[in-house]
Amino acid sequence: MKTHEMRDMTAEELLQHHNKLVEELVNIRIKLAVKQLDNPLRVRMLRREIARSKTVLHEKQLGAKPGERLEAAKESA
């Protein structure tokens, strides 16, 4: 999912999406440990998407606008 699509989601939807990604990452790491994973690069992709979702959630908590620097958002809050 792209970042702009995440920014269009509500905070609750984004939190649910984030939790689903974390759960999927746990399952994939288990499969990786027992050598049953078809695509090991999926771990990296999931970690990056989790980081993106955390960033967008933090932006929403601060009330930042897309593209705005976080320092500016903190000053206006």
MDTraj code that builds the backbone (N, CA, C; nanometers):
import mdtraj as md
import numpy as np

residues = "MET LYS THR HIS GLU MET ARG ASP MET THR ALA GLU GLU LEU LEU GLN HIS HIS ASN LYS LEU VAL GLU GLU LEU VAL ASN ILE ARG ILE LYS LEU ALA VAL LYS GLN LEU ASP ASN PRO LEU ARG VAL ARG MET LEU ARG ARG GLU ILE ALA ARG SER LYS THR VAL LEU HIS GLU LYS GLN LEU GLY ALA LYS PRO GLY GLU ARG LEU GLU ALA ALA LYS GLU SER ALA".split()
xyz = np.array([
    [0.0849, -0.1174, 0.0000],
    [0.0000, 0.0000, 0.0000],
    [0.0897, 0.1241, 0.0000],
    [0.0544, 0.2194, -0.0803],
    [0.1319, 0.3416, -0.0920],
    [0.1043, 0.4344, 0.0254],
    [0.1969, 0.5247, 0.0496],
    [0.1845, 0.6165, 0.1626],
    [0.0633, 0.7073, 0.1474],
    [0.0366, 0.7551, 0.0269],
    [-0.0782, 0.8448, 0.0086],
    [-0.2099, 0.7716, 0.0354],
    [-0.2122, 0.6405, 0.0088],
    [-0.3324, 0.5629, 0.0404],
    [-0.3490, 0.5496, 0.1911],
    [-0.2382, 0.5373, 0.2629],
    [-0.2445, 0.5286, 0.4087],
    [-0.2912, 0.6600, 0.4689],
    [-0.2480, 0.7696, 0.4091],
    [-0.2866, 0.9011, 0.4629],
    [-0.4356, 0.9278, 0.4439],
    [-0.4972, 0.8613, 0.3463],
    [-0.6408, 0.8784, 0.3240],
    [-0.7242, 0.7981, 0.4238],
    [-0.6626, 0.7040, 0.4929],
    [-0.7342, 0.6194, 0.5893],
    [-0.7529, 0.6946, 0.7207],
    [-0.8531, 0.6526, 0.7969],
    [-0.8691, 0.7086, 0.9313],
    [-0.7653, 0.6449, 1.0227],
    [-0.7482, 0.7025, 1.1409],
    [-0.6491, 0.6511, 1.2352],
    [-0.6836, 0.5084, 1.2780],
    [-0.8109, 0.4812, 1.2970],
    [-0.8535, 0.3467, 1.3389],
    [-0.8260, 0.2434, 1.2293],
    [-0.8582, 0.2787, 1.1053],
    [-0.8321, 0.1880, 0.9930],
    [-0.6826, 0.1631, 0.9774],
    [-0.6052, 0.2685, 0.9945],
    [-0.4608, 0.2571, 0.9813],
    [-0.4024, 0.1704, 1.0926],
    [-0.4555, 0.1832, 1.2121],
    [-0.4092, 0.1001, 1.3232],
    [-0.4430, -0.0468, 1.2990],
    [-0.5606, -0.0747, 1.2459],
    [-0.5977, -0.2123, 1.2124],
    [-0.5058, -0.2684, 1.1034],
    [-0.4770, -0.1865, 1.0033],
    [-0.3870, -0.2283, 0.8953],
    [-0.2478, -0.2568, 0.9518],
    [-0.2010, -0.1704, 1.0402],
    [-0.0692, -0.1880, 1.1024],
    [-0.0643, -0.3189, 1.1818],
    [-0.1676, -0.3455, 1.2609],
    [-0.1712, -0.4685, 1.3402],
    [-0.1729, -0.5926, 1.2517],
    [-0.2439, -0.5844, 1.1394],
    [-0.2480, -0.6961, 1.0454],
    [-0.1100, -0.7208, 0.9848],
    [-0.0383, -0.6145, 0.9543],
    [0.0965, -0.6275, 0.8987],
    [0.1918, -0.6903, 0.9994],
    [0.1824, -0.6487, 1.1250],
    [0.2696, -0.7042, 1.2286],
    [0.2417, -0.8533, 1.2466],
    [0.1145, -0.8894, 1.2456],
    [0.0779, -1.0307, 1.2591],
    [0.1317, -1.1122, 1.1413],
    [0.1213, -1.0565, 1.0214],
    [0.1722, -1.1255, 0.9030],
    [0.3240, -1.1412, 0.9099],
    [0.3934, -1.0387, 0.9622],
    [0.5383, -1.0459, 0.9754],
    [0.5793, -1.1570, 1.0723],
    [0.5068, -1.1712, 1.1810],
    [0.5358, -1.2784, 1.2769],
    [0.5209, -1.4143, 1.2091],
    [0.4121, -1.4326, 1.1357],
    [0.3890, -1.5593, 1.0662],
    [0.4970, -1.5876, 0.9617],
    [0.5390, -1.4840, 0.8913],
    [0.6405, -1.5027, 0.7885],
    [0.7754, -1.5357, 0.8515],
    [0.8062, -1.4748, 0.9650],
    [0.9330, -1.5064, 1.0318],
    [0.9362, -1.6503, 1.0800],
    [0.8218, -1.7013, 1.1222],
    [0.8145, -1.8423, 1.1629],
    [0.8404, -1.9318, 1.0419],
    [0.7760, -1.9011, 0.9301],
    [0.7975, -1.9794, 0.8080],
    [0.9424, -1.9703, 0.7617],
    [1.0037, -1.8525, 0.7776],
    [1.1429, -1.8348, 0.7383],
    [1.2341, -1.9229, 0.8240],
    [1.2019, -1.9353, 0.9513],
    [1.2841, -2.0148, 1.0424],
    [1.2797, -2.1633, 1.0078],
    [1.1661, -2.2112, 0.9587],
    [1.1547, -2.3532, 0.9243],
    [1.1723, -2.3779, 0.7742],
    [1.2250, -2.2749, 0.7053],
    [1.2586, -2.2860, 0.5624],
    [1.1389, -2.3204, 0.4732],
    [1.0226, -2.2653, 0.5035],
    [0.9038, -2.2881, 0.4209],
    [0.8575, -2.1614, 0.3505],
    [0.9399, -2.0603, 0.3506],
    [0.9010, -1.9329, 0.2911],
    [0.9424, -1.9297, 0.1442],
    [0.8458, -1.8986, 0.0574],
    [0.8724, -1.8936, -0.0861],
    [0.9502, -1.7682, -0.1253],
    [0.9143, -1.6542, -0.0659],
    [0.9749, -1.5269, -0.1022],
    [1.0359, -1.4609, 0.0217],
    [1.1641, -1.4792, 0.0483],
    [1.2247, -1.4209, 0.1678],
    [1.2311, -1.2682, 0.1640],
    [1.2199, -1.2087, 0.0467],
    [1.2209, -1.0625, 0.0389],
    [1.0923, -1.0014, 0.0942],
    [0.9903, -1.0841, 0.1128],
    [0.8637, -1.0356, 0.1700],
    [0.8850, -0.9819, 0.3113],
    [0.9836, -1.0360, 0.3839],
    [1.0135, -0.9884, 0.5190],
    [1.0557, -0.8419, 0.5130],
    [1.1449, -0.8102, 0.4209],
    [1.1917, -0.6723, 0.4072],
    [1.0774, -0.5795, 0.3669],
    [0.9951, -0.6243, 0.2735],
    [0.8837, -0.5422, 0.2270],
    [0.7860, -0.5142, 0.3407],
    [0.7589, -0.6157, 0.4221],
    [0.6670, -0.5971, 0.5346],
    [0.7241, -0.5014, 0.6380],
    [0.8532, -0.5158, 0.6677],
    [0.9151, -0.4265, 0.7656],
    [0.9059, -0.2819, 0.7203],
    [0.9266, -0.2592, 0.5930],
    [0.9190, -0.1227, 0.5403],
    [0.7761, -0.0694, 0.5429],
    [0.6796, -0.1548, 0.5122],
    [0.5404, -0.1099, 0.5161],
    [0.4960, -0.0815, 0.6591],
    [0.5455, -0.1600, 0.7548],
    [0.5161, -0.1340, 0.8954],
    [0.5745, 0.0005, 0.9362],
    [0.6956, 0.0290, 0.8931],
    [0.7578, 0.1578, 0.9235],
    [0.6778, 0.2732, 0.8631],
    [0.6300, 0.2540, 0.7393],
    [0.5468, 0.3561, 0.6755],
    [0.4191, 0.3803, 0.7546],
    [0.3556, 0.2719, 0.7980],
    [0.2301, 0.2879, 0.8717],
    [0.2545, 0.3559, 1.0059],
    [0.3662, 0.3250, 1.0721],
    [0.3990, 0.3925, 1.1983],
    [0.4219, 0.5416, 1.1764],
    [0.4878, 0.5748, 1.0659],
    [0.5152, 0.7151, 1.0348],
    [0.3857, 0.7913, 1.0119],
    [0.2958, 0.7337, 0.9347],
    [0.1689, 0.8017, 0.9047],
    [0.0841, 0.8130, 1.0316],
    [0.0847, 0.7097, 1.1158],
    [0.0117, 0.7172, 1.2427],
    [0.0666, 0.8302, 1.3300],
    [0.1983, 0.8417, 1.3351],
    [0.2598, 0.9481, 1.4146],
    [0.2255, 1.0859, 1.3579],
    [0.2251, 1.0981, 1.2261],
    [0.1856, 1.2240, 1.1638],
    [0.0433, 1.2605, 1.2024],
    [-0.0464, 1.1620, 1.2020],
    [-0.1864, 1.1880, 1.2375],
    [-0.1979, 1.2303, 1.3831],
    [-0.1171, 1.1698, 1.4719],
    [-0.1204, 1.2068, 1.6127],
    [-0.0727, 1.3501, 1.6337],
    [0.0262, 1.3912, 1.5543],
    [0.0783, 1.5263, 1.5654],
    [-0.0072, 1.6284, 1.4919],
    [-0.0908, 1.5809, 1.4031],
    [-0.1732, 1.6705, 1.3233],
    [-0.0969, 1.7310, 1.2072],
    [0.0056, 1.6627, 1.1622],
    [0.0877, 1.7127, 1.0508],
    [0.0148, 1.6943, 0.9195],
    [0.0425, 1.7837, 0.8283],
    [-0.0114, 1.7726, 0.6933],
    [0.0891, 1.6958, 0.6091],
    [0.0444, 1.6247, 0.5036],
    [0.1383, 1.5504, 0.4182],
    [0.2462, 1.6413, 0.3621],
    [0.3712, 1.5997, 0.3755],
    [0.4825, 1.6771, 0.3244],
    [0.5354, 1.7810, 0.4210],
    [0.4663, 1.8046, 0.5300],
    [0.5101, 1.9032, 0.6279],
    [0.6188, 1.8411, 0.7155],
    [0.7165, 1.9197, 0.7507],
    [0.8222, 1.8698, 0.8379],
    [0.7665, 1.8539, 0.9781],
    [0.8114, 1.7521, 1.0476],
    [0.7587, 1.7231, 1.1805],
    [0.7905, 1.8336, 1.2805],
    [0.9034, 1.9036, 1.2645],
    [0.9368, 2.0136, 1.3552],
    [0.8307, 2.1236, 1.3460],
    [0.7845, 2.1517, 1.2241],
    [0.6828, 2.2548, 1.2032],
    [0.5501, 2.2120, 1.2640],
    [0.5188, 2.0855, 1.2563],
    [0.3940, 2.0339, 1.3134],
    [0.3972, 2.0417, 1.4653],
    [0.5130, 2.0144, 1.5243],
    [0.5257, 2.0198, 1.6697],
    [0.5126, 2.1622, 1.7201],
    [0.5676, 2.2582, 1.6435],
    [0.5594, 2.3985, 1.6838],
    [0.4177, 2.4521, 1.6786],
    [0.3395, 2.4061, 1.5803],
    [0.2020, 2.4551, 1.5656],
    [0.1073, 2.3879, 1.6632],
    [0.1455, 2.2739, 1.7202],
    [0.0579, 2.2000, 1.8126],
    [0.0621, 2.2565, 1.9518],
])
top = md.Topology()
chain = top.add_chain()
for i, resn in enumerate(residues, 1):
    res = top.add_residue(resn, chain, resSeq=i)
    for name in ("N", "CA", "C"):
        top.add_atom(name, md.element.get_by_symbol(name[0]), res)
traj = md.Trajectory(xyz[None], top)
